[in-house]
Amino acid sequence: MKSKCRKTLEAVFSQPTRSNIKWADIEKLFEAVGALVLEGDGSRVRIIKDTTKLATHRPHPGKEAKPYQVEAAREFLLALGVTP
């Protein structure tokens, strides 16, 4: 895993939940762990790895993930067994 993805992983798992992580960086992290990022209608996106799935919306109009999106990403990564 590249150092930028490692930093994003650490940011996703930091407490309290951060609200300044770019969603694009979280998507790159998902791809780095082997997950498939599927486009949906509008801002919808589905992330799938094996039998683990996450359905969410990309943040808009800003680029930073909302705290609930970061928490959902953390739960998805924990389900995959990915931790910093």
C-alpha atoms as a printed R data frame, in Angstrom:
   type eleno elety resid chain resno       x       y       z
1  ATOM     1    CA   MET     A     1   0.000   0.000   0.000
2  ATOM     2    CA   LYS     A     2   1.326   3.432  -0.917
3  ATOM     3    CA   SER     A     3   2.180   5.897   1.826
4  ATOM     4    CA   LYS     A     4  -0.689   8.230   0.850
5  ATOM     5    CA   CYS     A     5  -3.160   5.371   1.276
6  ATOM     6    CA   ARG     A     6  -1.587   4.483   4.633
7  ATOM     7    CA   LYS     A     7  -2.032   8.084   5.776
8  ATOM     8    CA   THR     A     8  -5.657   8.034   4.632
9  ATOM     9    CA   LEU     A     9  -6.189   4.754   6.491
10 ATOM    10    CA   GLU     A    10  -4.790   6.286   9.677
11 ATOM    11    CA   ALA     A    11  -7.010   9.352   9.185
12 ATOM    12    CA   VAL     A    12 -10.120   7.198   8.740
13 ATOM    13    CA   PHE     A    13  -9.384   5.375  11.999
14 ATOM    14    CA   SER     A    14  -8.411   8.477  14.007
15 ATOM    15    CA   GLN     A    15 -10.605   9.511  16.924
16 ATOM    16    CA   PRO     A    16 -12.548  11.771  17.063
17 ATOM    17    CA   THR     A    17 -13.858  11.183  13.552
18 ATOM    18    CA   ARG     A    18 -12.332  13.663  11.141
19 ATOM    19    CA   SER     A    19 -14.320  15.712   8.639
20 ATOM    20    CA   ASN     A    20 -11.419  16.924   6.489
21 ATOM    21    CA   ILE     A    21 -10.600  13.739   4.553
22 ATOM    22    CA   LYS     A    22 -11.141  13.996   0.812
23 ATOM    23    CA   TRP     A    23 -13.627  11.417  -0.435
24 ATOM    24    CA   ALA     A    24 -11.425  10.730  -3.484
25 ATOM    25    CA   ASP     A    25  -8.626   9.649  -1.111
26 ATOM    26    CA   ILE     A    26 -11.004   7.242   0.649
27 ATOM    27    CA   GLU     A    27 -12.025   5.766  -2.716
28 ATOM    28    CA   LYS     A    28  -8.341   5.282  -3.615
29 ATOM    29    CA   LEU     A    29  -7.880   3.507  -0.279
30 ATOM    30    CA   PHE     A    30 -10.779   1.173  -1.097
31 ATOM    31    CA   GLU     A    31  -9.187   0.363  -4.451
32 ATOM    32    CA   ALA     A    32  -5.807  -0.217  -2.767
33 ATOM    33    CA   VAL     A    33  -7.334  -2.934  -0.571
34 ATOM    34    CA   GLY     A    34  -8.868  -4.592  -3.631
35 ATOM    35    CA   ALA     A    35 -12.416  -3.273  -3.457
36 ATOM    36    CA   LEU     A    36 -14.406  -2.426  -6.551
37 ATOM    37    CA   VAL     A    37 -15.892   1.095  -6.738
38 ATOM    38    CA   LEU     A    38 -19.065   1.131  -8.847
39 ATOM    39    CA   GLU     A    39 -20.743   4.298 -10.092
40 ATOM    40    CA   GLY     A    40 -24.454   4.726  -9.533
41 ATOM    41    CA   ASP     A    41 -26.982   7.382 -10.479
42 ATOM    42    CA   GLY     A    42 -25.991  10.913  -9.558
43 ATOM    43    CA   SER     A    43 -23.583  10.890  -6.631
44 ATOM    44    CA   ARG     A    44 -24.330   7.306  -5.605
45 ATOM    45    CA   VAL     A    45 -21.458   4.881  -5.318
46 ATOM    46    CA   ARG     A    46 -21.195   1.247  -4.235
47 ATOM    47    CA   ILE     A    47 -18.019  -0.320  -2.915
48 ATOM    48    CA   ILE     A    48 -17.786  -4.102  -3.053
49 ATOM    49    CA   LYS     A    49 -15.142  -6.568  -1.894
50 ATOM    50    CA   ASP     A    50 -16.045 -10.248  -1.748
51 ATOM    51    CA   THR     A    51 -19.373 -10.297   0.151
52 ATOM    52    CA   THR     A    52 -18.828  -6.981   1.959
53 ATOM    53    CA   LYS     A    53 -20.679  -3.996   0.500
54 ATOM    54    CA   LEU     A    54 -20.997  -0.292   1.205
55 ATOM    55    CA   ALA     A    55 -23.568   1.912  -0.517
56 ATOM    56    CA   THR     A    56 -23.241   5.653  -0.039
57 ATOM    57    CA   HIS     A    57 -23.257   9.010  -1.794
58 ATOM    58    CA   ARG     A    58 -20.266  11.105  -2.676
59 ATOM    59    CA   PRO     A    59 -20.195  14.341  -0.720
60 ATOM    60    CA   HIS     A    60 -21.376  17.418  -2.536
61 ATOM    61    CA   PRO     A    61 -20.916  20.269  -3.072
62 ATOM    62    CA   GLY     A    62 -17.665  19.894  -1.079
63 ATOM    63    CA   LYS     A    63 -14.932  17.306  -1.590
64 ATOM    64    CA   GLU     A    64 -14.466  16.293   2.051
65 ATOM    65    CA   ALA     A    65 -16.261  13.273   3.458
66 ATOM    66    CA   LYS     A    66 -18.801  13.937   6.179
67 ATOM    67    CA   PRO     A    67 -18.139  12.285   9.562
68 ATOM    68    CA   TYR     A    68 -20.880   9.675   8.985
69 ATOM    69    CA   GLN     A    69 -19.240   8.750   5.667
70 ATOM    70    CA   VAL     A    70 -15.852   8.364   7.350
71 ATOM    71    CA   GLU     A    71 -17.455   6.155  10.011
72 ATOM    72    CA   ALA     A    72 -19.134   4.031   7.328
73 ATOM    73    CA   ALA     A    73 -15.778   3.679   5.556
74 ATOM    74    CA   ARG     A    74 -14.171   2.635   8.859
75 ATOM    75    CA   GLU     A    75 -16.843  -0.043   9.431
76 ATOM    76    CA   PHE     A    76 -16.385  -1.315   5.866
77 ATOM    77    CA   LEU     A    77 -12.621  -1.568   6.327
78 ATOM    78    CA   LEU     A    78 -13.032  -3.293   9.693
79 ATOM    79    CA   ALA     A    79 -15.355  -5.845   8.066
80 ATOM    80    CA   LEU     A    80 -12.568  -6.547   5.573
81 ATOM    81    CA   GLY     A    81 -10.030  -6.894   8.373
82 ATOM    82    CA   VAL     A    82  -8.096  -3.793   7.289
83 ATOM    83    CA   THR     A    83  -6.704  -1.684  10.148
84 ATOM    84    CA   PRO     A    84  -3.797   0.766  10.410
